[in-house]
Amino acid sequence: MNTNTITKNHIEYRNWQKDQDYQIFDTLANLYSPIYRVNHAITANHAKTWLEAQDFFEPSEMIIVVEKQQQPIALLSYYPIQLANQNWLFRIWVAIHPEWTRSSAIAKAFVQLENKIRHQAQQMQCEFASMECVYQDTEKWRQQLLESRDFTRKEFHFELSTNMENCAQVFQLPKNLTIQPADCLEKELQSIDFSFHSIHQLTGYEIKKDNWIAAKRKQENYNPFLWKIIWDRENIVGVASNYIDQRENQLLGVNRGYIEKISCHPKYKNTNLTNKLFAESIQMFKDMGVEEVIYDVDILNEAEELTIAESFGFQAKKYTVCMQKEIDL
C-alpha cells in the first residue's frame, strides 16, 4: 500500500505522523457532537489510551488523516481483534467534519482504509476476517456511508447504565431453584452451552464454542466466577454473564462492571428469573465496590430485558447499530 501523501483538488490523504495527530479527534468531535447529539464522542485522550492499549495496533499504519488545505476534515482508524485461531475482526473508528460527511473525499478515504485492512488481513493469512463499525441512531450520514460500502446490520443495541443507588431489589426464586457459581470446568462449560443455545434461539447465529472459549480465556476480563447461574437441580435455567474490564477502568479512570448477557429458559419466562439475575449481579458489583454497571441489550430481540433493566434504574446512554462486512480474502 502506497503510504505517500496524495493530493487531489487540495484534498490530502496521509498516514498518522505524530502524537499531535490524536488532537484531530477533539477537533472533529467538538464540531459534530452538538449537531448529531453524539454525547460520547471520541476524545484525543480516549483515542490515544484506548487505541494504543490494543495488542496489534500500529498508528502509523492504521490511521488515515484527510485534510483540506492542511485543516483536518476526517480521521479514520482501525485495529484488529483476534477472535479465534486465524479469525479476525477489524474494528473501525471514524470522525468526520460535519460539512464533509457526504463528500466523495470521505468515501475515497474509506475505500483506502478498507484496502489497508484487506492487505493486512492477507498478510496475516487470516482464515476469516470481517470489518465492524458502529453508528448512533442520529448519525444517518455514517449509516449511509457504511451501507454504500456494503456493510450490513449485525446488531441494534441500547447501552444502558446505572449507578449503584436505588438498585436494591429482592426477588424470590421458584421452588427447587438455586443459584450456584461456575466453580468447576464442567459447570463453566455447561453455562456456556446454555448461553450459546439461547443466542442461537434468538438470532440464529451459530458460535463455534471451542474456538470461542480458547479466545475468551486469553482475555483478562474472562472470569466465570462473576457469572450468576440459576439451576433446577442438575440443569441450568438462567445465566447472567458478568465481567469487569480492569484495563478499561484504569485507562478511562472509571469503576465499571458489565452485565454482558442474560439468558433464561423459555419455560421460566413468566417467573422472576431475569429480575433475580439482574438483582444478584448488581448486588455482587455493589459488594465489590463497583460504582457503575453497564448493560447492552439487543432491542429487537430482548425488549423484555430492556423493560426489566429500566426498572432497576438503567438508562440509555447510547443507541447504536453495529455494521459488519466480510473481507474478501
Summary of the structure (lengths in Angstrom):
residues: 329
radius of gyration: 21.5
end to end distance: 15.9
largest distance: 72.8
contacts: 971
relative contact order: 0.15
helix: 39%
strand: 32%
